[in-house]
Amino acid sequence: MRQQPGPVRGQDGFAAVDALVAVTILSSSLALSLMAAQVGTRASRSAGETRDAELLLRERLEATAGQVGVWSGHDLGLDWRVEANIPDAGPARQAAPCVRTASAKAASGRAYRIATVDICRPEATG
């Protein structure tokens, strides 16, 4: 006897279940891929902001090298501030070690900070 094409007797609903499982797996894979792309985009944006903040703060520290004072401003979407002061002021016109701190705050709320020690002249002000 010749067998007719089509489902085997007793397996009438399995094609629909197979299709439903395949669609579920496909949609789950797509959702996970989109979430991974979103996380990657967020991490890339954060890394770029960190890079910009570090470059800006290092530049501001170099621009104020050897000076005592306070400078601030807004650049590259960051509010920045540089402070340089001599902790134990000795004679008024003598160069001394000073602590210079540069900090920035981004619109995202993240704060960045770099500090260094330098030789500053008390009479130089920014």
Backbone bond lengths (Angstrom), bond angles and torsions (degrees), N, CA, C in turn:
res aa  C-N    CA-C-N  psi(-1)  N-CA   C-N-CA  omega(-1)  CA-C   N-CA-C  phi
1 M - - - 1.421 - - 1.527 108.50 -
2 R 1.292 115.25 140.07 1.451 122.25 -178.12 1.518 110.75 -89.33
3 Q 1.362 114.79 137.97 1.459 118.47 -178.42 1.528 109.24 -90.26
4 Q 1.307 117.05 136.60 1.454 123.88 179.83 1.536 109.42 -81.03
5 P 1.353 118.33 143.66 1.469 119.43 176.17 1.528 110.00 -66.15
6 G 1.309 115.33 152.24 1.466 120.60 179.84 1.521 109.83 126.43
7 P 1.299 115.89 -176.46 1.459 119.55 -177.31 1.523 111.84 -66.19
8 V 1.320 113.30 149.43 1.456 119.35 177.18 1.508 108.05 -72.48
9 R 1.303 115.68 148.46 1.451 120.16 -178.21 1.526 110.87 -54.94
10 G 1.355 118.22 128.49 1.448 123.46 178.65 1.524 113.19 94.79
11 Q 1.354 118.61 -0.71 1.469 121.77 -179.04 1.526 110.73 -121.06
12 D 1.291 118.39 34.52 1.464 122.57 -173.94 1.528 114.10 -62.95
13 G 1.351 122.56 -35.55 1.460 123.97 -174.00 1.512 115.01 -97.29
14 F 1.327 118.89 1.60 1.461 120.58 -174.27 1.525 113.46 -71.61
15 A 1.299 120.91 -28.78 1.468 122.51 179.49 1.523 110.43 -64.73
16 A 1.312 117.80 -40.36 1.465 121.70 179.16 1.527 110.56 -67.31
17 V 1.310 118.18 -41.27 1.462 122.33 179.25 1.530 109.44 -65.43
18 D 1.339 117.56 -42.72 1.464 121.32 177.93 1.534 111.07 -59.95
19 A 1.311 117.32 -43.74 1.465 121.51 179.05 1.523 110.75 -64.65
20 L 1.314 117.44 -40.54 1.458 121.71 179.28 1.527 110.92 -64.35
21 V 1.310 118.28 -41.77 1.465 122.25 177.53 1.536 110.40 -63.92
22 A 1.322 116.77 -42.64 1.463 120.90 -179.90 1.532 111.00 -63.59
23 V 1.314 117.45 -42.70 1.464 121.30 178.75 1.533 110.38 -65.27
24 T 1.316 117.85 -39.90 1.461 121.98 178.56 1.525 110.88 -63.28
25 I 1.314 117.35 -44.29 1.469 121.13 179.14 1.527 110.06 -65.07
26 L 1.312 117.55 -43.09 1.459 121.79 179.59 1.529 111.67 -62.96
27 S 1.315 117.37 -45.11 1.468 119.99 -179.21 1.528 111.30 -68.28
28 S 1.314 118.46 -35.88 1.467 121.27 176.13 1.522 110.51 -65.05
29 S 1.309 117.12 -42.41 1.470 120.76 178.00 1.522 111.01 -62.96
30 L 1.297 117.49 -41.96 1.460 121.72 179.16 1.524 111.02 -64.68
31 A 1.326 117.65 -43.37 1.466 121.13 179.46 1.525 110.91 -63.48
32 L 1.312 117.93 -42.45 1.465 121.13 178.82 1.525 111.53 -66.18
33 S 1.319 117.38 -37.51 1.465 120.82 177.28 1.526 111.41 -64.43
34 L 1.326 117.19 -41.87 1.453 120.65 178.26 1.529 111.69 -65.64
35 M 1.323 117.59 -38.53 1.465 121.03 177.24 1.523 110.68 -65.02
36 A 1.322 117.50 -41.10 1.466 120.94 178.53 1.523 110.81 -64.10
37 A 1.312 117.68 -39.57 1.465 121.17 177.78 1.526 110.95 -64.90
38 Q 1.329 117.18 -39.57 1.465 121.15 178.84 1.528 110.91 -65.70
39 V 1.310 118.09 -42.34 1.466 121.89 178.05 1.526 109.92 -64.09
40 G 1.315 117.29 -41.42 1.463 121.01 178.09 1.521 112.25 -63.37
41 T 1.315 117.27 -40.56 1.457 121.47 177.97 1.525 111.05 -64.10
42 R 1.324 116.39 -43.26 1.464 121.11 179.19 1.529 110.86 -63.90
43 A 1.323 117.49 -42.08 1.468 121.45 179.21 1.524 110.61 -65.89
44 S 1.311 117.39 -38.78 1.463 121.50 178.62 1.524 110.74 -64.79
45 R 1.315 117.25 -42.77 1.462 121.24 178.90 1.530 110.55 -63.91
46 S 1.317 116.63 -42.10 1.463 121.23 178.77 1.528 111.38 -64.28
47 A 1.317 117.28 -42.15 1.466 121.18 178.75 1.529 110.79 -64.62
48 G 1.317 117.52 -39.23 1.463 120.92 177.44 1.518 112.00 -64.94
49 E 1.325 116.48 -40.02 1.468 120.73 177.85 1.525 110.65 -64.76
50 T 1.331 117.00 -41.84 1.463 121.31 178.47 1.524 110.58 -63.38
51 R 1.319 116.73 -43.20 1.467 120.85 178.00 1.521 111.01 -61.57
52 D 1.327 117.45 -46.35 1.463 121.12 179.59 1.523 111.10 -61.46
53 A 1.334 116.92 -42.53 1.465 120.53 -179.82 1.523 110.83 -64.15
54 E 1.312 117.38 -44.15 1.468 119.81 -179.54 1.528 111.36 -63.26
55 L 1.321 116.95 -45.28 1.469 120.19 179.24 1.526 111.93 -62.74
56 L 1.330 116.58 -43.17 1.453 120.65 179.68 1.533 111.23 -63.63
57 L 1.332 117.06 -45.90 1.465 120.01 -178.19 1.524 111.80 -66.54
58 R 1.310 117.54 -40.41 1.475 119.76 177.17 1.538 110.58 -63.73
59 E 1.314 116.81 -40.45 1.467 120.75 178.23 1.525 110.72 -62.89
60 R 1.327 117.17 -43.40 1.466 120.57 179.78 1.530 111.54 -66.74
61 L 1.322 116.98 -36.72 1.470 119.67 176.92 1.530 110.59 -64.82
62 E 1.327 117.02 -40.95 1.470 120.42 178.64 1.521 111.19 -66.62
63 A 1.325 117.42 -38.20 1.464 121.42 -177.96 1.525 112.38 -67.89
64 T 1.318 117.34 -25.18 1.466 120.82 -177.89 1.525 111.99 -108.85
65 A 1.313 117.85 16.77 1.470 121.64 -176.93 1.527 110.93 -58.61
66 G 1.317 115.02 135.48 1.454 121.33 176.02 1.517 115.20 78.20
67 Q 1.309 118.78 3.69 1.459 122.44 -177.83 1.524 110.69 -112.74
68 V 1.316 115.36 150.40 1.461 121.43 175.10 1.519 107.37 -105.32
69 G 1.329 117.33 135.73 1.458 120.20 178.17 1.512 111.68 154.86
70 V 1.328 114.33 -169.45 1.462 122.38 179.64 1.524 107.88 -131.56
71 W 1.311 116.76 131.00 1.455 123.77 178.36 1.521 107.87 -129.47
72 S 1.322 116.90 147.26 1.468 119.46 177.15 1.524 108.86 -152.33
73 G 1.305 114.99 165.40 1.453 120.17 179.56 1.516 111.43 176.08
74 H 1.313 114.65 -171.17 1.470 121.65 179.90 1.526 107.53 -134.60
75 D 1.332 115.78 126.32 1.461 120.34 -179.61 1.524 108.88 -156.50
76 L 1.312 117.48 145.65 1.473 123.59 178.58 1.523 112.46 54.07
77 G 1.323 117.29 32.34 1.461 121.11 179.92 1.521 113.44 74.97
78 L 1.329 117.43 16.20 1.464 122.37 -178.84 1.524 110.21 -122.71
79 D 1.336 117.09 135.25 1.459 121.47 169.76 1.512 106.27 -88.58
80 W 1.340 117.58 118.21 1.460 120.56 -174.98 1.518 111.15 -118.16
81 R 1.335 114.65 159.48 1.464 122.08 179.80 1.526 108.38 -151.88
82 V 1.329 116.22 134.23 1.459 121.97 176.22 1.527 107.39 -121.60
83 E 1.321 115.92 128.86 1.466 121.65 176.75 1.512 108.45 -122.83
84 A 1.325 116.07 133.43 1.464 121.19 176.69 1.527 107.05 -133.83
85 N 1.324 116.42 121.07 1.456 119.42 178.28 1.523 110.34 -144.67
86 I 1.313 114.11 154.91 1.461 120.72 178.92 1.523 106.85 -95.05
87 P 1.339 118.33 116.41 1.467 120.78 -174.70 1.533 113.15 -59.32
88 D 1.320 118.26 -49.63 1.460 121.98 -179.98 1.516 107.63 -117.56
89 A 1.332 116.02 91.84 1.462 120.14 -177.16 1.522 109.75 -67.17
90 G 1.328 115.19 122.78 1.466 121.64 177.38 1.518 109.13 -92.54
91 P 1.330 116.94 -139.34 1.469 120.11 176.01 1.530 110.73 -56.49
92 A 1.303 116.37 143.44 1.465 122.78 -170.46 1.516 115.04 -58.03
93 R 1.315 119.67 -35.15 1.466 120.48 -174.20 1.524 113.35 -110.78
94 Q 1.298 117.53 23.76 1.456 120.44 -177.35 1.536 109.94 -108.39
95 A 1.321 115.55 136.61 1.461 119.72 177.00 1.527 109.06 -67.54
96 A 1.328 116.01 144.89 1.463 120.87 -176.72 1.526 109.15 -149.96
97 P 1.326 116.53 161.02 1.469 118.91 175.69 1.528 110.38 -62.97
98 C 1.289 116.16 137.86 1.468 120.37 177.11 1.525 109.36 -133.96
99 V 1.303 114.45 155.62 1.464 121.19 177.40 1.520 107.29 -100.23
100 R 1.312 115.33 125.86 1.466 121.08 177.75 1.512 108.51 -115.23
101 T 1.319 115.76 126.36 1.462 121.88 -177.67 1.523 109.10 -124.58
102 A 1.309 116.41 128.05 1.469 122.13 175.83 1.520 107.71 -115.34
103 S 1.322 116.15 131.20 1.460 120.17 179.26 1.527 109.22 -135.68
104 A 1.310 115.15 154.00 1.462 120.86 179.54 1.516 109.04 -145.78
105 K 1.325 114.59 150.31 1.457 120.03 175.92 1.520 107.82 -128.09
106 A 1.319 115.23 130.79 1.462 121.09 -178.13 1.527 110.16 -93.01
107 A 1.310 115.89 164.32 1.460 121.22 177.22 1.528 110.91 -62.42
108 S 1.323 117.29 -26.12 1.456 121.30 178.98 1.520 112.21 -71.97
109 G 1.354 117.08 -12.10 1.456 120.97 -179.06 1.518 113.53 99.84
110 R 1.316 116.82 -9.83 1.467 119.90 178.52 1.515 110.07 -71.50
111 A 1.333 115.39 144.13 1.458 121.11 177.78 1.527 108.64 -115.29
112 Y 1.322 115.31 141.68 1.460 121.90 179.94 1.525 107.66 -126.15
113 R 1.347 116.04 147.52 1.456 119.39 -176.69 1.522 109.97 -151.73
114 I 1.351 115.70 136.49 1.465 122.63 174.83 1.524 106.26 -133.05
115 A 1.315 116.77 136.31 1.464 120.98 178.02 1.519 108.90 -130.10
116 T 1.329 115.31 149.90 1.457 120.88 179.32 1.527 109.11 -151.67
117 V 1.310 115.99 165.83 1.457 121.97 175.51 1.523 107.50 -113.18
118 D 1.323 116.32 139.40 1.458 122.06 -175.16 1.525 108.37 -143.30
119 I 1.290 116.47 174.42 1.462 122.17 171.66 1.524 106.54 -102.80
120 C 1.320 116.87 121.02 1.463 121.34 -176.21 1.519 110.55 -119.14
121 R 1.318 114.15 152.79 1.468 121.52 174.10 1.508 108.12 -98.56
122 P 1.320 119.16 123.21 1.462 121.49 -177.36 1.521 113.62 -60.15
123 E 1.325 118.81 -33.70 1.455 120.43 -176.81 1.526 112.81 -75.00
124 A 1.321 118.34 -18.07 1.460 120.88 179.76 1.512 108.87 -80.50
125 T 1.315 117.44 125.83 1.457 121.56 178.66 1.504 109.04 -126.97
126 G 1.331 115.78 155.01 1.455 120.72 -179.47 1.443 108.12 -101.79
